[in-house]
Amino acid sequence: MNSFDVIVVGARCAGSPTAMLLADKGYRVLLLDRSRFPSDVLSAHYVHNSGVEMLKRWGMEQRIADSGCPRISRLSVDFDEACRSVIDYASGSISFNGHVVIPSPISPRGPAFAPRRRILDTILLEAAVAKGAHFREGFTVKDLLFDNGRVIGVLGGDSSGPSESFYARIVVGADGRYSTLSKILNPATYRETPPRSVAVHSYWSGLELDGMETYFREGMCVHVTPTNDGLACVGLSVAVRLCADDFMLHLAENFDLFMRELPPLQRRLAQAKREEPFVGTNHLPNYIRECHGPGWALVGDSAYNRDPIMGQGISTAFRQAHMLADSIDAALSERCSMEAALSDFEAARNRFAVPMFEAASHIAELKAPTEETISMMRMFDTKYESEQEQHATV
């Protein structure tokens, strides 16, 4: 069998949910990924409350908790000694410098999670397969198949076998910021900014936490997040303007250098144990691209990537997957044309993607916080995201 309703290329945070939702609607879905699972990928792994709501809707929240990933019910944000806030996710309350704000500008919401990607991605993939999606791992897409300018399938294979062709009514690229499909299709880019920050992270044991901690200082941001196996992910973002050309060659030294700006946290880290090497990302592209055309669609980072400073990547991938699956279903069930359905998807995506892109670009400059910066932090608010979701419904 080499013919399907939908082929999804990329089986992580955007691709597996898209495949799962379409397979659950009864479509024949082929899900492809060049990786083998379980496996990690260089990425932040914070799932905002809105993303957790989708995991709950899909029946996966408890599986995340059962993996040993702690629920995050408290977020502290430290701009400096004179400006500290604490958000309680359970009650939706917020306090500034110890004083509770009434009424709270933060809506009531549930916990967040920060699972390791090898765990989260495997749970998402297994859910897609359980719904009936056909999965091929270790499969690299080498080219797309066209008929009169319309994408009709993919050509690829594993490292040892001959190339294979698979056909579908629509091909979805969910293969990340270095997307093969995007390179082949070359969609127009209509929002783009240069890299704003460099990100570095590793994992510590023995670091006591009460929720997630975030610290903003001029030119830098640090987040400390509980994750699986009793570890804490400690990540550092540094404004590009402060980074030497060889920054990525000396991650541990540069991490220690910037930690001097946060002596209490530096002392806590000295008493804990770093369990893994540092990893980092440099010169990440920031763009919003066209995400559909004849016979194809792009979802997740393949068509929309912004600086990771706000930690919205996974939750945003879930939202896009949900909207794209609904749009493809509308077309395949002949409630509207595929062109109309995918145009609606792109417009809906942009209603939340554009303001999020602009906010991330602003915050990632890591300048001294202003009222504008703090107001943009409302992007973290579930109520805000819900309002965007309602406007973005196809």
N, C-alpha and C positions, 0 to 999 in steps of 0.2 A: 504494500500500500504506500503510495507516494503522493496522494492527493488529500488535501485537508481544506477545511473552511478557513482556518487562520494558522499562520506560522508566526511564532513569537521567538525572536532571536535575543537571547539574554534571559537568564533564569534567576535573577536576584530581585531586588526590592520593587522594581517596576514590572519586570517580565513575569515572574511567577504569579503575582496577584492578577495580572491581566489574563494570563492563561487559565487560572483557576476560575475566575468569574465567568469567562466565556465557556469553558468546559461545563460548568455548572448549569449553564443555559442550554446545554445539549449540543453544542457545536464540536466538531472534530478539530482538535487543536494539537499542533506539534510545537513543542517547546525545545529549543536548542541552546546549548551553552558550550563554549570551548573549555571551560573549567570542569573539574570533577569535584563532587561534593561528598562530605562537608569540606569547605575551604574558606579561608579568610580572604578579604580584599582590603586594600588600603582605603580606609574610610572612617569617618566618625560613625558612631553607632547609637546616638541618642534618638529615641523615639518620643516625640512630644505627645502631649495628652491627646491631641486630635488623632495622631497615628495609632495610639493605644485604643482609642474608641473604635477605629476600624478593625484592629486586631480582635477586639472583643466581638464585633459584629460578625467577623469571619470565624469565630470559635477558636482563636489561637492565643488569646491573652493568658489563659491558664497554662498552656504549654510553655510560654515564655517564663512564667513564674516557676514552673516545675523544673526548668533547666538550671535553676539556682541563681537566676538573675533577680536581684532585689527590686521591689517596687520603690520608686522615688516619689516621696510625698512632700518634699520640702526643697525649695530652691532659694539659696541666699545669693544676693548680688552685691558686691562690694566695689563701689567706685573709688572710695578713699575712706579714711577714718571718719570723715564727717558725713558720708553719704552711703548708708548701708540699708538694704531692704531685704525682707524675707517674705517669700510667697509660700503659703500653705495650700498645697494642691487639694487637700481633702475639703477644707472649708471655703476655699476661694478667697481667704483673707490675705491682706498684704500689710506689712508694717514697715515704716521708715524710721530708722534709728530707735527702734524699740516701741514706737507709737503706732498702734493699729489704726489704719485709715478706714473711716466709716463715712459713707458707704464705700465698700471696696470697688476699685475700678477693674478688678480681676473677677471674672465670672467663676462660679463653682465648677469644679472639674475633678477628674480622677487622677490616678498616678501616672507617672511616666516610667519608661524603662530605658536601659542602655545595654542591650544584649550584645555579645560578641557576634560579629557578622557570620562566622561559620555556623553559629547556632540559629540565628534569626533566618538566614537565607535557606538553611536546610528545612526549617519548619515551613516556610513559605512554599518551597519546592514540593515537599511531601504533600502539602494540602492541595496543590495543583494536580499532582498525580492521582491523589485520592479522588478528585472530582472527575477524573477521566482523561486528563491531558497526557499525550504521549511525550516521553522525555528522552532526549539523546544528549548525554554528557560527553565531553571531549570532542565535540563536533565544531569545527571552525568553518564559518561561512566565508567563502572565497569570492563569491560574486552573486549578483542578482540575475534572475531570468526575466526577460522583457518580451512583450508582444505588442508591437505598434506603440511603444513608449510607455506601456503600462507594466508595472511589476506583476509577475505571475508566479514567482517562486524563488528558490535559493539554490545555489550550487556550493557544495562543500564536502567535508569529510573529516575523519580523524587522521592522525599522523601516519598511520600504517596502511590504510586501505585506499581504494580508488575513490574518486569523487562521486558524489551522489546528487541527484536532483530531486527536489520536493516542490510541489505546486500547491497554491492556495488562492482563495478569493481575495485575501489581503495578507500582506506581510508586515509585521510589527517589529520595529527596531527598538529593543530595550537593552542595548548593549553598551550603555555607559558613555562617559564623557569622551572616550576615544573610539566612538562607535564606528565600526566597519561600514554599517549601512549608511550612516551619515556621510562618510567619506565618498561612498559610491554615488549617492544621490545628490550630494552637494546642495542642500537646501539653503535658501537665502537666510542670512543672519540680519536681524533688524534691531537688535540691542546687543552691544558688546562693550566691555570695559577691560582695561588692562588688569593684571593681577594686583590685588590690594594687600594681601598678607601671605605669610609663609606659616605653615602649621606643622607642629611636631608633637608626638605623643608617645607614651609608654605606659606600663602598668606596674603598680606597687601593691605588695601585700603588707598587712599590718598597719594600714592607714585608716584610722577611725573616722567615719563620716556620719553625718545626720542629714542625708539627702545629697543634693548636688550643690557644689560651690562654684561661683563664678567671680573672677576678679578682673576689673578693668583698670588699667593704668595708661598713661600716655604712651602710645606706641605698642601696647601689648595687651593681651587678654589671656587668662588662664582659667581652665575649667577642670574641676575634679569631680569625677562621676563614678558611682559604684556600679560594678558590672559582675559578670559571672566569676565563679571560683574564689569568691572573697577578695577579689582584686578591685583596685580603683584605677580608672583611666585618668591620667593627668596629661592634659593637652595644653600646649602653648601656641598662641598665634602672635606673630610679630609683624608689624607694618613693613612692607617691602622697603620703604625708605630707610629703615634702620638695619637692613640686612646686607652684609658684605657678599661679594660674589661667591665666596666659598662657604657660605652659611651651611649648606646642606652637607658639606664634608665634615663638619664638626658639630653634630647635633647635640651630643652630651655636653660638650663645653659651652655651647651657646645656651642650652637650656639652663645650666647652672648660673650662667652670667645673668640672665634675665630674672631668675628666681631671687636674686639679691634684692629686687624691688619689693618682695613679699617675705620679709624675715620670718614671721610666724609660720607660714606655710613651708618655707625652706627648712625650718627646724623640724617640723613634722615629717617631712620627706626624709630627712637625715636619720630619723629614728625608725623609719619603715624600710622596706627592701624592694628595690626595683627588680622585677622578675623577667623582663623581656628587653631586647634592644630597642633603642629609639627608632621610630620611623617618621618620615616627614613627606610633605607635599610642597612642591615649589612651582611657581608660575602656572597655577591652575587657571584655565580659561574661564571667562565669564561671558555668557551669551544667552540669547533667546533666539531660536531658529524657527523657521517654518516647520511644522510637524506633520504635514500630510501632503499627499499627491496621488496620482493615479495608481491605485493598488497598494499603497504603502502608508504607514503612519509611524511616527517616532514618539516614544514615551519616556519619561524620566530624564536622566542626564544626557541622553543622546541628542535632545533638542533644547534642553533648558538646564543651565548650570550657573550657579551663583556662588560667591565666596561662602565657605562653610561656617563662617563665624556665628551664624544664628542657629546652626544645628537642625535645619529644617529639611534636609535632603530626603531622609527616609519617609517622613510623614507626607511630604509633597509627592514623592513617588507613589505612595498608596493612593492619594487623592486622584492623581492623574490616571492611574490604572483603573480606578472605579469609573471615572468619567469616560475613558476611552472604551472600556468594555461595554458600557451602556450605549455609546455611540455606534460601535460596530454591530451590536445586537439590533439596534434600530434599523441599520442598513441591511443586514443579512436577513432579517425577518420582513423586509420590504415595506417597512413603515415610512421610509424615506430613502433617497438615493445615498450612496456611499459618500459622494462628494459633499452633499448637504450635511450629513452626519459628522464627517470629519472636520468640516468648516466650523460647525457648532462646537466641536471638541476644542479646536484651537482657540476660538474666541473665549470659551469658558476657561481654558487653561490660563490665558493671558490676563483674565480679570483678577486672578490672584497672583500670577507669576510676575507681572510687571511691577506692582508695588513691592512685592517681596524682593525682587531683583534690585530695585532702587534702594530699599532699606539696607540690604546686605552690603551693597557697594558703599553706602555712606558709613555704616558702622564699622566695616572692615578697614577703613582708613585709620581707625584706632587713635583718633584725636581726642582731646579732652572732651568729656560728655557735655552736651548742651541739652536744652529743653527739646530740641528736635530729635536728638538721639534717643532720649528717654521715651518720647512719644512713639518713636519707631519700635521700641521694645514691646509695644502692644501687639506686634506681630506674634508674640509668644502666647497671646491670650486666646483661649478656646472660643470665647464668644465672638471675637473678631474673625477667627477662622471659620466658625459656623456661618457667620453672615456672608463671608466670601463664598462658602460652599453653596449656600442657598442661591446666590446670584449666579453661580457657575454651573448650576444643574442644567444638564442638556434635556 
